[in-house]
Structure formats: structure tokens, C-alpha cells
Amino acid sequence: IVATGDNEILEQIEKQVAKLIDVRDIKELKPEESVYRELVLIKVRASMEQRQGIITIADSFRAKIIDFSSDSLIIELTGAPQKMEAFIGLMEEYGILELARTGIAGLGRGTKHITYVEQ
């Protein structure tokens, strides 16, 4: 869960999430001490004439074409949220047919704040 707010709001969110049965641990990830990524799957309209342009843009973002059909492509991209926004903006001119976005996932850098789960 990614949330913003003052300390009171964040504390309230933390308390509510902690009540969930499957929660093992809650950590605040500070940007300077963490790595954040997001995944987007995007289906874009792609005629034969447009494909090379789309593939060139995808390559420059290090995206993967994961499905080809006669009139569309599905592209997978991971990275920072700003990268997702920039890529989606470029794909809008081709025509976005469908889009699935995970939201941010993150881990703290190093081994300082690892939660070990006993099995």
C-alpha cells in the first residue's frame, strides 16, 4: 500500500492494515533508503505501419513486447512511476486499448530492515 498524509493519517492507516490477518510486518520505506518499481501491461493499437515506431519507443524504455496480434501489441514495462507516466503518454497517440498497472512495490536497500518469518 502506498499512502501519503501527515503522521496522524499514516498512523491510522498503519493500524487499520495491521488488523488484516495476513499482514506480517509494516515498514515505512524512505525514498533515499529504498528501491521502488511499478509494473504496467499496456495493449496498444498497432497497424503494420505503426509497429516499428512502437517497438522503437518500447526499446528505448527497455520495455518488452509480450504479445503480437494482427492489430495490437501488448507491452510490459517496469520502472519508476514517472517512467510509466512518460511511456503511457507516448502510447496514447497510438491508441491505448487496455491498461493494467500494479501500483508501487518497494524494498529497503541492504539487510538492515529485513523481517524474517519463522516457518
N, C-alpha and C positions, 0 to 999 in steps of 0.2 A: 504494500500500500504506500503510495506516495501522497503526502499531505503537507500543507503549509498552514501556518497560523501562528498566533502568539503562543507562549508557553502554556497558558491555561487550556487552550483548544487542543494543542498537541498532547497534553497530559490526558485530557478527556478521551481523545481518540485512542491513545495507548491503553487506557483502562478498558475501553469497550472491546478492543481487539484481543486483549489478554483473556477475556472471558470465553473466547472461542476455544473449543475443545482441542483442536489440532495445533494450536499455537505452541511452539517450543520455546521461543525467545523473541524479544523485541529489541531492536537496536536502532539508534539514530545514526545514520550514515552521513558524516560531514563530507561535503564535496571534495575538499582537499585531501581527504584520507580514504577515498572510495573510488570505485570504478562503476560507472553506470552504463547500461546499454538498454536498447529497446529493439524489438523485432517488428517489422511490418511486412505483410504479404499484400501485394497490390496487383490486381488484374487490370490491365490497361488495353484499350482498343489498339490494334496494331495491324494495319493493312500490310501487304507485302512491301509496299513502297516506304512505309514508316519504320519498319523493323530495324533497319541498320541504325537509324538515328536513336531509337530507343535503346538498342544494345550498346551503342557508344556511350550514352548517358549512364546506363547501368554499370558499365565497366569503369567509368570514372568515379563512381560511388562505391566500387567494389561490391556491387550487388550481383546476385545470381539469377539467371533466368531458369526457373524450375519447371515451367510448363509452356509448351507451344500449342496453339490451336490455329485453325485457318484464319481467324480474325482477332485473336488476342494473345497476350503473353501474361504469365504470372511471374512476378519478380519478388525475390526475397532479399531483404536488406536489414542489417543490424548496425547499430551505432548509437551515437548520442541523439537525443530528441531533436536538436537543431538540424542534424543531418537528415533525419526523417522528414522534417518540415520542408527543407530545401528540395529533397527528392520528390516529395509529393507535389510540391508546387510546379516542378518541371513536368511531371507526368500529367498534370491537369490539362495541358494543352493537347495531349493525345486522346484524352477521354478516359477517366477512371471509371471502370465498370463495377469493381468491388474492392474493398479495402478492409484488412483486419490488422489491428495494432495491439500489441501486448501491453503497452504501458512500460514504465521503467522498472528494471530489475537491477539490483546492485549488490556488491560485496565490498567489505572493507579491505584495504590493502594490508598485506603481510599476515602474520599469525597472531597478532595481539588480541583480537576480539572474537576468536572462534568459539562457537558453542559446540561442545562435544555431547552427543546423545548416546547414552548407555543403551546397549541392546540386550 
